[in-house]
Amino acid sequence: MRVSERGQVTIPKTLRDKFGMNHNVEVEFEPTEHGLLLKKSAAVSHPLERVFGIFEGIDSTDEFIEAIRGR
């Protein structure tokens, strides 16, 4: 694998599939004593993970609206 003139590399499809590196996945590089470690960014989550459990304890539409507004 080569680094392009613009600093880009292509991750082989088999590795992208195995590790869930689909398009728009945020990644980060971590320096190690052996080189660079490429990993998915911990700050990024699946969109459903952001709303998982939002209905827990909600009994009315008003409570739901307040919950999705983050109040």
Backbone atoms as SQL, in Angstrom:
CREATE TABLE atoms (id INTEGER PRIMARY KEY, chain TEXT, resi INTEGER, resn TEXT, atom TEXT, x REAL, y REAL, z REAL);
INSERT INTO atoms VALUES
  (1, 'A', 1, 'MET', 'N', 0.849, -1.162, 0.000),
  (2, 'A', 1, 'MET', 'CA', 0.000, 0.000, 0.000),
  (3, 'A', 1, 'MET', 'C', 0.900, 1.231, 0.000),
  (4, 'A', 2, 'ARG', 'N', 0.512, 2.219, -0.754),
  (5, 'A', 2, 'ARG', 'CA', 1.283, 3.461, -0.826),
  (6, 'A', 2, 'ARG', 'C', 0.449, 4.634, -0.344),
  (7, 'A', 3, 'VAL', 'N', 1.140, 5.610, 0.187),
  (8, 'A', 3, 'VAL', 'CA', 0.499, 6.872, 0.547),
  (9, 'A', 3, 'VAL', 'C', 0.554, 7.758, -0.688),
  (10, 'A', 4, 'SER', 'N', -0.601, 8.300, -1.073),
  (11, 'A', 4, 'SER', 'CA', -0.650, 9.143, -2.270),
  (12, 'A', 4, 'SER', 'C', 0.002, 10.482, -1.995),
  (13, 'A', 5, 'GLU', 'N', 0.171, 11.261, -3.040),
  (14, 'A', 5, 'GLU', 'CA', 0.753, 12.599, -2.939),
  (15, 'A', 5, 'GLU', 'C', -0.050, 13.480, -1.984),
  (16, 'A', 6, 'ARG', 'N', -1.356, 13.213, -1.888),
  (17, 'A', 6, 'ARG', 'CA', -2.232, 13.999, -1.009),
  (18, 'A', 6, 'ARG', 'C', -2.361, 13.370, 0.382),
  (19, 'A', 7, 'GLY', 'N', -1.575, 12.346, 0.684),
  (20, 'A', 7, 'GLY', 'CA', -1.603, 11.725, 2.006),
  (21, 'A', 7, 'GLY', 'C', -2.706, 10.706, 2.189),
  (22, 'A', 8, 'GLN', 'N', -3.243, 10.177, 1.103),
  (23, 'A', 8, 'GLN', 'CA', -4.348, 9.234, 1.179),
  (24, 'A', 8, 'GLN', 'C', -3.866, 7.804, 1.001),
  (25, 'A', 9, 'VAL', 'N', -4.588, 6.884, 1.668),
  (26, 'A', 9, 'VAL', 'CA', -4.365, 5.449, 1.465),
  (27, 'A', 9, 'VAL', 'C', -5.723, 4.800, 1.251),
  (28, 'A', 10, 'THR', 'N', -5.725, 3.659, 0.603),
  (29, 'A', 10, 'THR', 'CA', -6.958, 2.909, 0.399),
  (30, 'A', 10, 'THR', 'C', -6.939, 1.702, 1.307),
  (31, 'A', 11, 'ILE', 'N', -7.961, 1.603, 2.165),
  (32, 'A', 11, 'ILE', 'CA', -8.088, 0.443, 3.040),
  (33, 'A', 11, 'ILE', 'C', -8.756, -0.661, 2.222),
  (34, 'A', 12, 'PRO', 'N', -8.146, -1.837, 2.134),
  (35, 'A', 12, 'PRO', 'CA', -8.739, -2.916, 1.338),
  (36, 'A', 12, 'PRO', 'C', -10.161, -3.247, 1.801),
  (37, 'A', 13, 'LYS', 'N', -11.024, -3.585, 0.844),
  (38, 'A', 13, 'LYS', 'CA', -12.436, -3.847, 1.127),
  (39, 'A', 13, 'LYS', 'C', -12.621, -4.939, 2.176),
  (40, 'A', 14, 'THR', 'N', -11.815, -5.985, 2.126),
  (41, 'A', 14, 'THR', 'CA', -11.970, -7.065, 3.110),
  (42, 'A', 14, 'THR', 'C', -11.773, -6.544, 4.531),
  (43, 'A', 15, 'LEU', 'N', -10.816, -5.639, 4.716),
  (44, 'A', 15, 'LEU', 'CA', -10.582, -5.064, 6.043),
  (45, 'A', 15, 'LEU', 'C', -11.672, -4.061, 6.426),
  (46, 'A', 16, 'ARG', 'N', -12.134, -3.274, 5.448),
  (47, 'A', 16, 'ARG', 'CA', -13.233, -2.333, 5.736),
  (48, 'A', 16, 'ARG', 'C', -14.473, -3.086, 6.177),
  (49, 'A', 17, 'ASP', 'N', -14.789, -4.187, 5.492),
  (50, 'A', 17, 'ASP', 'CA', -15.958, -4.990, 5.849),
  (51, 'A', 17, 'ASP', 'C', -15.782, -5.638, 7.218),
  (52, 'A', 18, 'LYS', 'N', -14.615, -6.190, 7.462),
  (53, 'A', 18, 'LYS', 'CA', -14.361, -6.896, 8.723),
  (54, 'A', 18, 'LYS', 'C', -14.473, -5.970, 9.933),
  (55, 'A', 19, 'PHE', 'N', -14.009, -4.726, 9.800),
  (56, 'A', 19, 'PHE', 'CA', -13.965, -3.807, 10.930),
  (57, 'A', 19, 'PHE', 'C', -15.033, -2.713, 10.875),
  (58, 'A', 20, 'GLY', 'N', -15.979, -2.830, 9.922),
  (59, 'A', 20, 'GLY', 'CA', -17.081, -1.864, 9.848),
  (60, 'A', 20, 'GLY', 'C', -16.650, -0.466, 9.480),
  (61, 'A', 21, 'MET', 'N', -15.658, -0.358, 8.628),
  (62, 'A', 21, 'MET', 'CA', -15.165, 0.947, 8.187),
  (63, 'A', 21, 'MET', 'C', -15.885, 1.353, 6.904),
  (64, 'A', 22, 'ASN', 'N', -17.186, 1.630, 7.035),
  (65, 'A', 22, 'ASN', 'CA', -17.981, 2.034, 5.893),
  (66, 'A', 22, 'ASN', 'C', -17.755, 3.517, 5.611),
  (67, 'A', 23, 'HIS', 'N', -18.359, 4.010, 4.543),
  (68, 'A', 23, 'HIS', 'CA', -18.178, 5.424, 4.208),
  (69, 'A', 23, 'HIS', 'C', -18.689, 6.301, 5.352),
  (70, 'A', 24, 'ASN', 'N', -18.095, 7.437, 5.498),
  (71, 'A', 24, 'ASN', 'CA', -18.422, 8.436, 6.526),
  (72, 'A', 24, 'ASN', 'C', -18.105, 8.009, 7.952),
  (73, 'A', 25, 'VAL', 'N', -17.335, 6.949, 8.140),
  (74, 'A', 25, 'VAL', 'CA', -16.910, 6.558, 9.481),
  (75, 'A', 25, 'VAL', 'C', -15.738, 7.450, 9.875),
  (76, 'A', 26, 'GLU', 'N', -15.836, 8.067, 11.041),
  (77, 'A', 26, 'GLU', 'CA', -14.749, 8.905, 11.539),
  (78, 'A', 26, 'GLU', 'C', -13.667, 8.000, 12.125),
  (79, 'A', 27, 'VAL', 'N', -12.429, 8.280, 11.795),
  (80, 'A', 27, 'VAL', 'CA', -11.307, 7.506, 12.310),
  (81, 'A', 27, 'VAL', 'C', -10.297, 8.447, 12.951),
  (82, 'A', 28, 'GLU', 'N', -9.439, 7.868, 13.757),
  (83, 'A', 28, 'GLU', 'CA', -8.351, 8.650, 14.343),
  (84, 'A', 28, 'GLU', 'C', -7.073, 7.829, 14.265),
  (85, 'A', 29, 'PHE', 'N', -5.968, 8.530, 14.206),
  (86, 'A', 29, 'PHE', 'CA', -4.656, 7.901, 14.192),
  (87, 'A', 29, 'PHE', 'C', -4.024, 8.080, 15.562),
  (88, 'A', 30, 'GLU', 'N', -3.468, 6.997, 16.079),
  (89, 'A', 30, 'GLU', 'CA', -2.807, 7.045, 17.379),
  (90, 'A', 30, 'GLU', 'C', -1.358, 6.612, 17.199),
  (91, 'A', 31, 'PRO', 'N', -0.419, 7.488, 17.531),
  (92, 'A', 31, 'PRO', 'CA', 0.990, 7.108, 17.412),
  (93, 'A', 31, 'PRO', 'C', 1.340, 6.020, 18.438),
  (94, 'A', 32, 'THR', 'N', 2.068, 5.016, 18.002),
  (95, 'A', 32, 'THR', 'CA', 2.551, 3.958, 18.895),
  (96, 'A', 32, 'THR', 'C', 4.046, 3.824, 18.688),
  (97, 'A', 33, 'GLU', 'N', 4.680, 2.988, 19.478),
  (98, 'A', 33, 'GLU', 'CA', 6.124, 2.798, 19.302),
  (99, 'A', 33, 'GLU', 'C', 6.448, 2.068, 18.009),
  (100, 'A', 34, 'HIS', 'N', 5.440, 1.434, 17.398),
  (101, 'A', 34, 'HIS', 'CA', 5.657, 0.680, 16.162),
  (102, 'A', 34, 'HIS', 'C', 5.169, 1.412, 14.915),
  (103, 'A', 35, 'GLY', 'N', 4.525, 2.561, 15.072),
  (104, 'A', 35, 'GLY', 'CA', 3.995, 3.294, 13.927),
  (105, 'A', 35, 'GLY', 'C', 2.693, 3.972, 14.270),
  (106, 'A', 36, 'LEU', 'N', 1.746, 3.949, 13.344),
  (107, 'A', 36, 'LEU', 'CA', 0.447, 4.570, 13.552),
  (108, 'A', 36, 'LEU', 'C', -0.629, 3.500, 13.675),
  (109, 'A', 37, 'LEU', 'N', -1.542, 3.696, 14.617),
  (110, 'A', 37, 'LEU', 'CA', -2.687, 2.809, 14.789),
  (111, 'A', 37, 'LEU', 'C', -3.911, 3.552, 14.285),
  (112, 'A', 38, 'LEU', 'N', -4.612, 2.971, 13.326),
  (113, 'A', 38, 'LEU', 'CA', -5.841, 3.546, 12.785),
  (114, 'A', 38, 'LEU', 'C', -7.010, 2.882, 13.493),
  (115, 'A', 39, 'LYS', 'N', -7.917, 3.697, 14.066),
  (116, 'A', 39, 'LYS', 'CA', -9.081, 3.124, 14.731),
  (117, 'A', 39, 'LYS', 'C', -10.274, 4.035, 14.571),
  (118, 'A', 40, 'LYS', 'N', -11.463, 3.433, 14.740),
  (119, 'A', 40, 'LYS', 'CA', -12.682, 4.231, 14.680),
  (120, 'A', 40, 'LYS', 'C', -12.662, 5.223, 15.826),
  (121, 'A', 41, 'SER', 'N', -13.161, 6.403, 15.551),
  (122, 'A', 41, 'SER', 'CA', -13.215, 7.428, 16.575),
  (123, 'A', 41, 'SER', 'C', -14.231, 7.026, 17.640),
  (124, 'A', 42, 'ALA', 'N', -13.847, 7.121, 18.900),
  (125, 'A', 42, 'ALA', 'CA', -14.737, 6.754, 20.003),
  (126, 'A', 42, 'ALA', 'C', -15.864, 7.764, 20.163),
  (127, 'A', 43, 'ALA', 'N', -15.666, 8.980, 19.714),
  (128, 'A', 43, 'ALA', 'CA', -16.673, 10.029, 19.895),
  (129, 'A', 43, 'ALA', 'C', -17.857, 9.858, 18.959),
  (130, 'A', 44, 'VAL', 'N', -17.677, 9.110, 17.887),
  (131, 'A', 44, 'VAL', 'CA', -18.747, 8.959, 16.910),
  (132, 'A', 44, 'VAL', 'C', -19.530, 7.690, 17.208),
  (133, 'A', 45, 'SER', 'N', -20.841, 7.801, 17.181),
  (134, 'A', 45, 'SER', 'CA', -21.692, 6.648, 17.418),
  (135, 'A', 45, 'SER', 'C', -22.716, 6.532, 16.300),
  (136, 'A', 46, 'HIS', 'N', -23.354, 5.393, 16.249),
  (137, 'A', 46, 'HIS', 'CA', -24.419, 5.173, 15.289),
  (138, 'A', 46, 'HIS', 'C', -25.576, 6.110, 15.658),
  (139, 'A', 47, 'PRO', 'N', -26.271, 6.678, 14.681),
  (140, 'A', 47, 'PRO', 'CA', -27.351, 7.615, 14.987),
  (141, 'A', 47, 'PRO', 'C', -28.401, 7.047, 15.944),
  (142, 'A', 48, 'LEU', 'N', -28.676, 5.746, 15.865),
  (143, 'A', 48, 'LEU', 'CA', -29.669, 5.153, 16.765),
  (144, 'A', 48, 'LEU', 'C', -29.176, 5.104, 18.203),
  (145, 'A', 49, 'GLU', 'N', -27.850, 5.027, 18.399),
  (146, 'A', 49, 'GLU', 'CA', -27.329, 5.001, 19.759),
  (147, 'A', 49, 'GLU', 'C', -27.592, 6.313, 20.487),
  (148, 'A', 50, 'ARG', 'N', -27.723, 7.408, 19.734),
  (149, 'A', 50, 'ARG', 'CA', -27.976, 8.703, 20.358),
  (150, 'A', 50, 'ARG', 'C', -29.386, 8.818, 20.918),
  (151, 'A', 51, 'VAL', 'N', -30.329, 8.018, 20.389),
  (152, 'A', 51, 'VAL', 'CA', -31.707, 8.104, 20.865),
  (153, 'A', 51, 'VAL', 'C', -32.161, 6.832, 21.577),
  (154, 'A', 52, 'PHE', 'N', -31.281, 5.849, 21.696),
  (155, 'A', 52, 'PHE', 'CA', -31.646, 4.599, 22.353),
  (156, 'A', 52, 'PHE', 'C', -32.098, 4.871, 23.789),
  (157, 'A', 53, 'GLY', 'N', -33.252, 4.349, 24.147),
  (158, 'A', 53, 'GLY', 'CA', -33.762, 4.499, 25.497),
  (159, 'A', 53, 'GLY', 'C', -34.494, 5.803, 25.751),
  (160, 'A', 54, 'ILE', 'N', -34.725, 6.598, 24.723),
  (161, 'A', 54, 'ILE', 'CA', -35.340, 7.908, 24.917),
  (162, 'A', 54, 'ILE', 'C', -36.782, 7.796, 25.408),
  (163, 'A', 55, 'PHE', 'N', -37.464, 6.675, 25.109),
  (164, 'A', 55, 'PHE', 'CA', -38.851, 6.512, 25.534),
  (165, 'A', 55, 'PHE', 'C', -38.979, 5.950, 26.941),
  (166, 'A', 56, 'GLU', 'N', -37.876, 5.566, 27.523),
  (167, 'A', 56, 'GLU', 'CA', -37.912, 4.971, 28.853),
  (168, 'A', 56, 'GLU', 'C', -38.442, 5.981, 29.872),
  (169, 'A', 57, 'GLY', 'N', -39.521, 5.625, 30.549),
  (170, 'A', 57, 'GLY', 'CA', -40.093, 6.484, 31.580),
  (171, 'A', 57, 'GLY', 'C', -40.961, 7.612, 31.050),
  (172, 'A', 58, 'ILE', 'N', -41.271, 7.616, 29.758),
  (173, 'A', 58, 'ILE', 'CA', -42.089, 8.680, 29.174),
  (174, 'A', 58, 'ILE', 'C', -43.519, 8.177, 29.043),
  (175, 'A', 59, 'ASP', 'N', -44.452, 8.919, 29.634),
  (176, 'A', 59, 'ASP', 'CA', -45.846, 8.487, 29.654),
  (177, 'A', 59, 'ASP', 'C', -46.764, 9.350, 28.803),
  (178, 'A', 60, 'SER', 'N', -46.288, 10.488, 28.323),
  (179, 'A', 60, 'SER', 'CA', -47.171, 11.366, 27.544),
  (180, 'A', 60, 'SER', 'C', -46.408, 11.985, 26.381),
  (181, 'A', 61, 'THR', 'N', -47.167, 12.539, 25.449),
  (182, 'A', 61, 'THR', 'CA', -46.577, 13.215, 24.295),
  (183, 'A', 61, 'THR', 'C', -45.762, 14.418, 24.737),
  (184, 'A', 62, 'ASP', 'N', -46.254, 15.146, 25.736),
  (185, 'A', 62, 'ASP', 'CA', -45.521, 16.316, 26.232),
  (186, 'A', 62, 'ASP', 'C', -44.161, 15.909, 26.792),
  (187, 'A', 63, 'GLU', 'N', -44.113, 14.796, 27.538),
  (188, 'A', 63, 'GLU', 'CA', -42.838, 14.310, 28.076),
  (189, 'A', 63, 'GLU', 'C', -41.906, 13.898, 26.955),
  (190, 'A', 64, 'PHE', 'N', -42.466, 13.285, 25.887),
  (191, 'A', 64, 'PHE', 'CA', -41.659, 12.889, 24.742),
  (192, 'A', 64, 'PHE', 'C', -41.040, 14.110, 24.075),
  (193, 'A', 65, 'ILE', 'N', -41.832, 15.135, 23.849),
  (194, 'A', 65, 'ILE', 'CA', -41.327, 16.356, 23.196),
  (195, 'A', 65, 'ILE', 'C', -40.224, 16.987, 24.031),
  (196, 'A', 66, 'GLU', 'N', -40.412, 17.045, 25.327),
  (197, 'A', 66, 'GLU', 'CA', -39.379, 17.596, 26.206),
  (198, 'A', 66, 'GLU', 'C', -38.111, 16.748, 26.133),
  (199, 'A', 67, 'ALA', 'N', -38.272, 15.436, 26.064),
  (200, 'A', 67, 'ALA', 'CA', -37.104, 14.536, 26.020),
  (201, 'A', 67, 'ALA', 'C', -36.306, 14.716, 24.737),
  (202, 'A', 68, 'ILE', 'N', -36.986, 14.824, 23.591),
  (203, 'A', 68, 'ILE', 'CA', -36.241, 14.956, 22.340),
  (204, 'A', 68, 'ILE', 'C', -35.635, 16.342, 22.175),
  (205, 'A', 69, 'ARG', 'N', -36.157, 17.312, 22.898),
  (206, 'A', 69, 'ARG', 'CA', -35.562, 18.646, 22.881),
  (207, 'A', 69, 'ARG', 'C', -34.399, 18.750, 23.857),
  (208, 'A', 70, 'GLY', 'N', -34.215, 17.697, 24.653),
  (209, 'A', 70, 'GLY', 'CA', -33.079, 17.668, 25.550),
  (210, 'A', 70, 'GLY', 'C', -33.276, 18.464, 26.832),
  (211, 'A', 71, 'ARG', 'N', -34.486, 18.663, 27.228),
  (212, 'A', 71, 'ARG', 'CA', -34.746, 19.435, 28.448),
  (213, 'A', 71, 'ARG', 'C', -34.940, 18.549, 29.632);
